[in-house]
C-alpha cells in the first residue's frame, strides 16, 4: 500500500504551478477566510461579555455597545463569506479551465500508439469526471482546509483565554475524534478509488455502445451489451454504497464525540458553578464546542474530497506525462518564408522506403525489410490479403507511427527530420471512410487552414465534382454537416475527402480504396475526381478491388509484411503468384 503514496503526493504538489497562475485569487480567498473565521469566533466571546459583564452589572449602555459589535461581526461575517464563496468557486473554475486545456492539448499531441492501447472512455473520464473531482476539491477543499485549520486555532485560543480548565476538558475528546477519523479513512479512500475505476468502466461501455450502435442492432447484440453495462453499473453501485456505508457510521461516531464533550462541560460546570465559573463562560464554551468540532468534521469531509482529488490527480498527470512517441522537429526555415511559398504549384515528390521494419508489439513483425522507390509522379498500387501490412505502410509515410528500423525518405529527406505540419501538407490521405467534423461543408474542406480560403475550397470542390451535390444543399457550402457527417451519403463524404486533399495541393496522394461501397453514378464522379487529384502528383493506392488499378504504373504485392511480387497488372496477372490468385478469386466472385 505504501508504493503509490509517493506519486499521489507528488501529483497534488504538481497543482501548485496552476494555483500560482491565479495567486491573487488564492491569496484574496485566504484573507477573506481569515477575516471570516475571526468574525465568527469573536461572536460567542461577545455574547459571554454581554451575559457576564453587561447583564450581570445591569449595564444597559454597555450591553448596547456589545450588541452593536455583535451585529457588526454578524453582518461582516456574512459579507466576507459571500466574497469568499465567489472567490473560491472562481478560483476552482479557472484552475479547471487551465488543466482541461492542457489535457486537451496533450490529447491532440499524443501519437496513435497511445490511442491503440487506451480505451476512449478512459480518456473521456480524464477530461470530464477527473477534472470535475479536482475542481470540487480546489473550490471547496484546498482553501477551506487552510481556513478550517485557522478556525480551529482561533477557537482553541479563545477557549484557553476564557477558561483554561474548561478548555482542557474539551481537549480530552480530540484524540477520540482523531481515532474515529483514522478508523474510517482507509475504507473511504478505497471506496473513492473504486468509484473512479467503475466510472471509467461506465464511460468505456457508453462510448463503445454509442460508436457501435449500428453493429449492435444489426447483430442483435442488445442483450449482451445490456449485460456488459449492467456489470459496470453494478461495480459503480457497490463502490459508491461502500462510501455511503462508511459515512453512515462515521458521522454518528463524530456526533457521539461532540456530545461527549458537551456532557463533560456540563459535569464540570455542575461542580464548579458558584466557585469560579460564570454563566456566560458555559454558554460560550457550548458555542465553541459546536464551532470547534464543526471545522474538524469539515476537515474529515474534505479529507475524503482530498482522497477523491488525489485519485483523479493521479490519472490526470499520468495522461499529461504520457510520452509522445512522434515528435516534430523544429521548422527548417522561418515561418515567413514558408508562408511566402504557399500557393505555388507543388511538384510531385519522390518516396523511398529504405529497409523498413515495423511492429506494434515486440516479437510480432508487421513489415519486414521493405525497400521501395517511388519516382516523382509515379502511380503505385499496394495490394495484398488482409493483415499483410498495407495500412501500416501508409501510416508510416504520414508518421502516424515511426519505423522500428530503416528510414523513409521524401525527396531525399528523412521523414523524422521534417516538421510534421510540413510533411502532412505534402502528403494527403483520402481514407476509405472519410471522417467529417461538426461544422459547415466549407469548414470540413478547409479544416480552418489559413492557406485554404473560400476560393480554394470552391475550386477544389469543382475539380473533384463535389460542387454538384453541395449546390443542392439548402445552404450550399454553409450547410451544417452535423456529427460525423451522418446526414451525407458515403459517396458525398468521399467527394468531400477528395476536395479536402485537393485544397492542400499535396505532392503525394495516398488513396485507400476511395470507390468501395459507392453507387455506380457517384463512383463515376469519384473516379474522375481521383484522376484530377492525382494528375501531376505521386500516388500510392491501397487497393482492395484489383479491377480499379489496371492503369497504375506499378503494383506491389504484400504478404506477411514482405513484398513478394512487383510489376504491372498485365505482368502479374499473366504469371503464377499471389496477385493472380487474388485477381482470379475476385473475378470469380464478381461473376457470381
C-alpha positions in Angstrom: 0.0 0.0 0.0 2.9 2.3 0.6 4.1 2.2 -3.0 1.5 4.5 -4.6 1.7 7.1 -1.8 4.7 9.0 -3.2 3.3 9.7 -6.7 0.0 10.7 -5.2 1.6 13.4 -3.1 3.8 14.4 -6.0 0.7 14.7 -8.1 -1.0 17.0 -5.7 2.1 19.1 -5.5 2.1 19.5 -9.2 -1.1 21.5 -8.9 0.9 24.3 -7.3 2.0 25.9 -10.7 -1.7 26.1 -11.7 -2.5 27.8 -8.4 0.4 30.3 -8.9 -1.2 31.5 -12.2 -4.1 32.8 -10.1 -2.2 33.6 -6.9 -4.1 36.8 -6.4 -7.4 34.9 -6.2 -6.0 32.3 -3.8 -4.5 35.0 -1.6 -7.7 37.0 -1.6 -9.7 34.0 -0.8 -7.4 33.1 2.1 -7.5 36.6 3.5 -11.3 36.6 3.3 -11.3 33.3 5.1 -9.1 34.5 7.9 -11.4 37.6 8.4 -14.5 35.4 8.3 -13.1 33.0 10.8 -12.1 35.8 13.2 -15.5 37.4 13.0 -17.3 34.0 13.6 -15.0 33.1 16.6 -15.4 36.5 18.2 -19.3 36.2 18.3 -19.6 33.7 21.3 -17.0 35.8 23.2 -19.1 39.0 22.7 -22.2 37.0 24.0 -20.1 36.0 27.0 -19.3 39.6 27.7 -22.9 40.6 27.3 -24.1 38.0 29.8 -21.2 38.1 32.4 -20.3 41.7 32.2 -23.2 43.8 30.9 -26.3 41.9 32.1 -24.8 40.9 35.4 -23.9 44.5 36.1 -27.2 45.8 34.6 -25.1 48.0 32.3 -27.6 48.8 29.5 -25.3 51.2 27.7 -22.5 48.6 27.7 -25.0 45.9 26.6 -26.0 48.2 23.6 -22.3 48.6 22.6 -21.7 44.9 22.9 -24.8 44.2 20.8 -23.7 46.7 18.2 -20.3 45.0 18.0 -22.1 41.6 17.7 -24.2 43.0 14.9 -21.2 44.3 13.0 -19.5 40.9 13.4 -22.6 39.1 12.1 -23.0 41.4 9.1 -19.3 41.5 8.3 -19.1 37.7 8.6 -22.0 37.4 6.1 -20.4 39.8 3.6 -17.0 38.2 3.8 -18.5 34.7 3.5 -20.2 35.7 0.2 -17.0 37.1 -1.2 -15.1 34.0 -0.1 -17.6 31.7 -1.7 -17.4 33.6 -5.0 -13.6 33.8 -4.9 -13.1 30.1 -4.2 -15.5 29.0 -6.9 -14.0 31.3 -9.4 -10.5 30.0 -8.5 -11.7 26.4 -9.0 -13.2 27.2 -12.4 -10.1 29.0 -13.6 -7.8 26.1 -12.5 -10.1 23.5 -14.1 -10.1 25.6 -17.3 -6.3 25.6 -17.4 -5.9 21.9 -16.6 -8.6 20.8 -19.1 -7.0 22.9 -21.8 -3.6 21.3 -21.0 -5.2 17.9 -21.1 -6.8 18.6 -24.5 -3.6 19.9 -25.9 -1.9 16.8 -24.7 -4.5 14.5 -26.3 -4.1 16.3 -29.6 -0.4 15.8 -29.4 -0.4 12.2 -28.5 0.7 9.6 -31.0 -1.5 6.9 -32.5 0.1 4.2 -30.4 -1.5 5.7 -27.3 -5.0 5.5 -28.7 -4.3 2.0 -29.9 -3.8 0.8 -26.3 -6.1 3.2 -24.4 -10.0 3.0 -24.4 -11.8 6.2 -25.5 -13.9 6.1 -22.3 -10.8 6.3 -20.1 -9.6 9.4 -21.9 -13.0 10.9 -21.6 -13.1 10.2 -17.9 -9.7 12.1 -17.5 -11.1 15.1 -19.4 -14.5 15.2 -17.6 -15.0 13.3 -14.3 -11.4 13.5 -13.1 -11.2 17.2 -13.8 -14.5 17.8 -12.1 -13.4 16.0 -9.0 -10.3 18.2 -9.0 -12.5 21.3 -9.3 -14.6 20.3 -6.4 -11.6 19.8 -4.2 -10.0 23.1 -5.3 -13.2 25.1 -5.0 -14.5 23.6 -1.8 -11.4 22.0 -0.2 -7.9 23.4 -0.6 -8.6 27.0 0.6 -11.2 25.8 3.1 -8.9 23.3 4.7 -6.5 26.1 5.5 -9.4 28.2 6.8 -10.7 25.3 9.0 -7.3 24.8 10.5 -7.0 28.5 11.3 -10.6 28.5 12.7 -9.7 25.6 15.0 -6.6 27.5 16.1 -8.7 30.7 16.8 -11.3 28.7 18.8 -8.6 26.9 20.9 -7.1 30.3 21.7 -10.5 31.8 22.6 -11.3 28.8 24.8 -8.0 29.0 26.6 -8.4 32.7 27.2 -11.9 32.3 28.6 -11.3 29.3 30.9 -8.2 27.1 30.6 -9.7 24.3 32.8 -12.8 24.0 30.6 -10.6 24.1 27.5 -8.6 21.2 28.9 -11.8 19.2 29.4 -12.7 19.8 25.8 -9.2 18.9 24.5 -9.6 15.4 26.1 -12.1 14.5 23.4 -9.8 15.4 20.5 -8.0 12.0 20.4 -11.4 10.3 20.2 -12.2 12.4 17.1 -8.8 11.7 15.5 -9.2 8.0 16.2 -12.7 7.9 14.6 -11.4 9.7 11.6 -8.4 7.4 11.1 -10.7 4.3 11.6 -12.8 5.2 8.6 -10.1 6.8 6.4 -8.8 3.7 4.6 -12.3 2.4 3.8 -13.4 5.8 2.4 -10.2 6.2 0.4 -10.6 2.7 -1.1 -14.2 3.5 -1.9 -13.4 6.6 -3.9 -10.7 4.8 -5.8 -13.2 2.0 -6.7 -15.8 4.7 -7.7 -13.3 6.3 -10.1 -12.4 3.0 -11.6 -16.0 2.0 -12.1 -16.9 5.3 -13.5 -14.2 4.8 -16.1 -15.6 1.4 -17.0 -19.1 3.0 -17.5 -17.6 5.7 -19.8 -15.9 3.0 -21.9 -19.1 1.0 -22.1 -21.1 4.0 -23.1 -18.5 5.1 -25.7 -18.4 1.6 -27.3 -22.2 1.3 -27.3 -22.8 4.7 -29.0 -20.0 4.2 -31.5 -21.1 0.7 -32.4 -24.9 1.1 -32.1 -25.3 0.1 -35.8 -23.5 -3.2 -35.3 -25.3 -3.8 -32.0 -28.6 -3.6 -33.9 -27.5 -5.5 -36.9 -26.1 -8.4 -35.0 -28.9 -8.3 -32.3 -26.2 -7.9 -29.6 -28.5 -5.8 -27.4 -28.8 -8.4 -24.6 -25.0 -8.8 -24.3 -24.5 -5.1 -24.4 -27.0 -4.6 -21.6 -25.3 -7.3 -19.5 -21.9 -5.8 -20.0 -23.2 -2.3 -19.0 -25.0 -3.9 -16.0 -21.7 -5.3 -14.8 -20.0 -1.9 -15.0 -23.0 -0.1 -13.4 -23.2 -2.7 -10.6 -19.5 -2.2 -9.9 -20.1 1.5 -9.6 -23.2 1.0 -7.3 -21.3 -1.3 -5.0 -18.3 1.0 -4.8 -20.4 4.0 -4.0 -22.5 2.2 -1.5 -19.3 1.3 0.3 -18.6 5.0 0.7 -22.2 5.6 1.8 -21.9 2.9 4.5 -18.7 4.3 5.8 -20.2 7.8 6.1 -23.3 6.4 7.7 -21.1 5.1 10.6 -18.6 7.9 10.6 -20.8 10.9 11.2 -22.8 9.3 14.1 -19.4 8.4 15.7 -18.4 12.1 15.4 -21.7 13.2 17.0 -21.0 10.9 20.0 -17.6 12.6 20.4 -19.2 16.1 20.2 -22.0 15.2 22.7 -19.4 13.6 25.0 -17.6 16.9 25.1 -20.8 18.7 26.0 -21.5 16.3 28.8 -18.0 16.7 30.2 -18.5 20.5 30.2 -21.9 20.2 31.9 -20.4 17.9 34.6 -17.6 20.3 35.2 -19.9 23.3 35.3 -22.1 21.5 37.8 -19.3 21.0 40.3 -17.6 24.4 39.6 -20.7 26.7 39.3 -20.7 29.3 42.1 -17.0 29.0 42.6 -15.2 30.3 39.6 -17.4 29.6 36.6 -19.8 32.2 35.1 -22.9 31.5 33.1 -21.5 33.3 30.1 -18.5 31.1 30.1 -20.7 28.0 29.9 -22.7 29.5 27.1 -19.5 30.5 25.2 -18.0 27.0 25.7 -21.1 25.3 24.4 -21.0 27.5 21.3 -17.2 26.9 20.9 -17.6 23.2 21.2 -20.0 23.2 18.3 -17.8 25.6 16.4 -14.7 23.6 17.3 -15.9 20.2 16.1 -17.7 21.6 13.0 -14.4 22.5 11.2 -13.0 19.2 12.3 -15.9 17.4 10.8 -15.4 19.6 7.7 -11.8 18.6 7.6 -12.8 15.0 7.7 -15.3 15.6 4.9 -12.7 17.5 2.9 -10.2 14.8 3.6 -12.4 12.5 1.6 -12.6 15.2 -1.1 -8.9 15.2 -1.0 -8.8 11.4 -1.5 -11.1 11.6 -4.5 -9.0 14.5 -5.9 -5.8 12.6 -5.3 -7.1 9.6 -7.3 -8.2 12.0 -10.1 -4.9 13.9 -10.0 -3.0 10.7 -10.4 -4.9 9.9 -13.6 -4.7 13.4 -14.9 -0.9 13.6 -14.5 -0.4 10.1 -15.9 -2.1 11.4 -19.0 -0.1 14.7 -19.0 3.1 12.7 -18.5 2.3 10.3 -21.3 5.3 10.1 -23.6 4.8 11.4 -27.1 6.4 8.9 -29.5 6.1 11.0 -32.7 7.9 14.3 -32.1 8.0 17.0 -34.7 11.4 18.6 -35.3 11.8 22.4 -35.4 10.8 24.1 -38.7 13.6 24.1 -41.3 13.0 27.7 -42.4 11.4 30.9 -41.0 7.7 30.9 -40.9 7.6 34.0 -43.2 9.5 32.1 -45.9 7.2 29.1 -45.7 4.1 31.4 -45.9 5.5 33.1 -49.0 6.0 29.8 -50.7 2.3 28.7 -50.2 0.1 28.9 -53.2 2.8 28.0 -55.7 2.4 24.8 -57.7 3.7 21.8 -55.8 5.8 19.4 -57.7 5.5 15.6 -57.4 7.8 14.1 -54.8 10.0 11.0 -54.6 9.2 8.5 -51.9 11.7 5.9 -50.7 11.3 3.1 -48.2 14.8 2.0 -47.2 14.9 -1.4 -45.4 11.9 -0.5 -43.3 10.9 -2.8 -40.4 8.0 -2.2 -38.1 6.0 -3.9 -35.3 3.2 -2.8 -33.0 4.2 -5.4 -30.3 7.6 -6.8 -29.7 8.1 -10.2 -31.4 5.2 -9.7 -33.9 6.7 -8.1 -37.0 4.2 -6.3 -39.4 6.7 -5.1 -42.0 9.9 -6.9 -42.8 12.8 -5.2 -44.6 10.6 -3.2 -47.0 12.6 -1.3 -49.7 10.6 0.7 -52.3 11.5 3.6 -54.5 8.5 5.6 -56.0 9.6 8.1 -58.6 8.1 11.6 -58.7 4.7 11.4 -60.4 4.6 7.6 -60.4 1.3 5.8 -59.6 1.9 2.8 -57.4 -0.7 0.4 -56.1 -0.2 -1.8 -53.0 -2.3 -5.0 -52.8 -2.4 -8.0 -50.5 -4.6 -10.0 -48.3 -6.0 -8.6 -45.0 -3.2 -8.2 -42.4 -0.4 -8.0 -44.9 0.7 -4.6 -43.8 -0.9 -2.2 -46.4 -2.4 0.2 -44.0 0.7 0.2 -41.8 2.8 1.1 -44.7 0.9 4.3 -45.5 0.6 5.1 -41.7 4.4 5.2 -41.6 4.5 7.5 -44.6 2.4 10.1 -42.7 4.3 9.4 -39.4 1.3 8.2 -37.5 4.0 5.7 -36.4 7.8 5.6 -36.7 9.7 2.8 -38.2 11.4 0.4 -35.8 14.4 0.3 -38.2 15.2 1.7 -41.6 14.1 5.0 -42.9 11.5 6.6 -45.2 12.6 9.5 -47.4 10.6 12.2 -49.0 12.6 13.9 -51.7 15.8 12.6 -50.1 14.8 13.9 -46.6 14.2 11.5 -43.7 10.6 11.9 -42.5 11.9 12.3 -38.9 13.7 15.4 -39.9 10.6 17.0 -41.5 8.3 19.1 -39.3 5.0 17.2 -39.0 2.9 20.1 -40.3 5.1 20.3 -43.4 5.0 16.5 -44.0 1.3 16.3 -43.7 0.8 19.2 -46.0 2.9 17.4 -48.6 1.2 14.0 -48.2 -2.6 14.0 -48.3 -4.5 10.9 -47.4 -8.1 10.1 -48.7 -9.2 7.2 -46.4 -11.9 4.7 -47.2 -14.1 6.1 -44.6 -13.8 9.9 -44.5 -14.3 11.4 -41.1 -16.3 14.7 -41.1 -16.4 17.1 -38.1 -19.3 19.1 -36.7 -19.3 22.3 -38.8 -20.1 23.5 -42.3 -19.2 21.9 -45.6 -16.6 24.6 -46.3 -15.0 24.1 -42.8 -14.8 20.4 -43.4 -12.8 21.0 -46.6 -10.6 23.8 -45.3 -10.3 22.4 -41.7 -9.6 26.1 -40.8 -6.2 26.1 -42.5 -5.4 29.8 -43.3 -4.0 28.9 -46.7 -7.2 27.2 -47.8 -9.5 30.2 -48.4 -13.0 30.2 -49.7 -11.8 30.4 -53.4 -9.6 27.4 -52.8 -12.4 25.5 -51.3 -14.7 26.2 -54.2 -12.0 25.4 -56.8 -11.1 22.1 -55.1 -14.8 21.2 -54.9 -15.3 21.8 -58.7 -12.2 19.9 -59.6 -13.4 16.7 -57.8 -17.1 17.3 -58.7 -18.2 17.7 -55.1 -19.7 21.1 -56.1 -22.6 19.2 -57.7 -24.1 17.8 -54.5 -23.1 20.9 -52.5 -25.1 23.1 -54.8 -28.2 21.1 -54.0 -27.8 21.5 -50.2 -30.1 24.2 -48.7 -27.2 26.4 -47.6 -24.5 25.2 -50.0 -21.0 25.5 -48.6 -22.5 26.9 -45.4 -24.6 23.8 -44.8 -24.0 22.2 -41.3 -22.6 18.7 -41.7 -23.6 17.6 -38.2 -21.7 15.0 -36.1 -19.5 12.7 -38.2 -21.4 13.8 -41.4 -24.2 11.3 -40.8 -26.6 13.4 -42.9 -24.4 12.8 -46.0 -24.1 9.6 -48.1 -20.9 7.6 -48.2 -20.3 9.0 -51.8 -20.8 12.6 -50.7 -18.4 12.1 -47.8 -15.9 10.6 -50.1 -16.2 13.6 -52.5 -15.5 15.9 -49.6 -12.5 13.9 -48.7 -11.1 14.3 -52.2 -11.8 18.1 -52.1 -10.1 18.3 -48.7 -7.0 16.7 -50.2 -7.1 18.7 -53.4 -7.3 22.0 -51.5 -3.9 21.4 -49.9 -2.2 20.9 -53.2 -0.1 17.9 -52.0 2.9 16.4 -53.8 2.0 12.9 -52.7 -1.6 11.5 -52.5 -2.5 8.3 -50.6 -5.8 6.6 -51.6 -7.3 3.9 -49.5 -9.8 2.4 -52.0 -11.9 5.5 -52.4 -14.6 3.9 -54.5 -15.6 1.0 -52.3 -19.2 0.6 -51.4 -20.3 3.6 -53.6 -23.2 3.6 -56.1 -22.3 3.5 -59.8 -23.3 7.1 -60.5 -21.3 8.5 -57.6 -18.4 6.1 -58.4 -18.0 7.6 -61.9 -17.7 11.1 -60.3 -15.3 9.9 -57.7 -13.1 8.2 -60.3 -12.9 11.3 -62.4 -12.2 13.4 -59.3 -9.4 11.0 -58.3 -8.0 11.3 -61.8 -7.9 15.1 -61.4 -6.4 14.9 -57.9 -3.6 12.5 -59.0 -2.7 14.4 -62.1 1.0 15.5 -61.8 1.3 14.0 -58.3 2.9 10.9 -56.9 0.2 8.4 -55.8 0.1 5.4 -53.5 -3.1 3.5 -53.8 -4.2 0.9 -51.3 -6.3 -1.4 -53.5 -8.9 -3.9 -52.3 -10.6 -4.2 -55.7 -7.9 -5.2 -58.2 -10.1 -4.1 -61.1 -9.6 -0.5 -60.2 -5.8 -0.5 -60.5 -5.2 -1.8 -64.0 -3.8 1.5 -65.3 -1.3 2.3 -62.5 2.4 2.3 -63.3 3.3 -0.4 -60.9 1.7 -2.8 -58.4 3.4 -4.1 -55.3 2.1 -7.3 -53.7 2.5 -7.5 -49.9 2.2 -10.8 -48.0 3.1 -11.2 -44.3 4.8 -7.8 -44.3 7.1 -8.6 -47.3 7.0 -7.6 -50.9 6.5 -10.9 -52.8 5.7 -9.6 -56.2 6.1 -6.4 -58.3 5.0 -5.4 -61.8 2.2 -4.1 -63.9 -1.3 -5.6 -63.8 -0.8 -7.5 -67.1 2.6 -8.8 -66.0 1.4 -10.0 -62.6 -1.9 -11.5 -63.9 -0.1 -13.5 -66.6 2.3 -15.4 -64.2 1.7 -17.6 -61.2 1.7 -16.0 -57.8 -0.4 -14.3 -55.1 -1.6 -11.5 -57.3 -3.0 -13.9 -59.9 -4.8 -15.9 -57.1 -6.3 -12.7 -55.7 -7.4 -11.5 -59.1 -9.0 -14.8 -60.2 -10.8 -15.1 -56.8 -12.3 -11.6 -57.2 -13.2 -12.2 -60.8 -15.0 -15.4 -59.8 -16.9 -13.6 -57.0 -18.0 -10.8 -59.4 -19.1 -13.4 -61.9 -21.5 -14.9 -59.4 
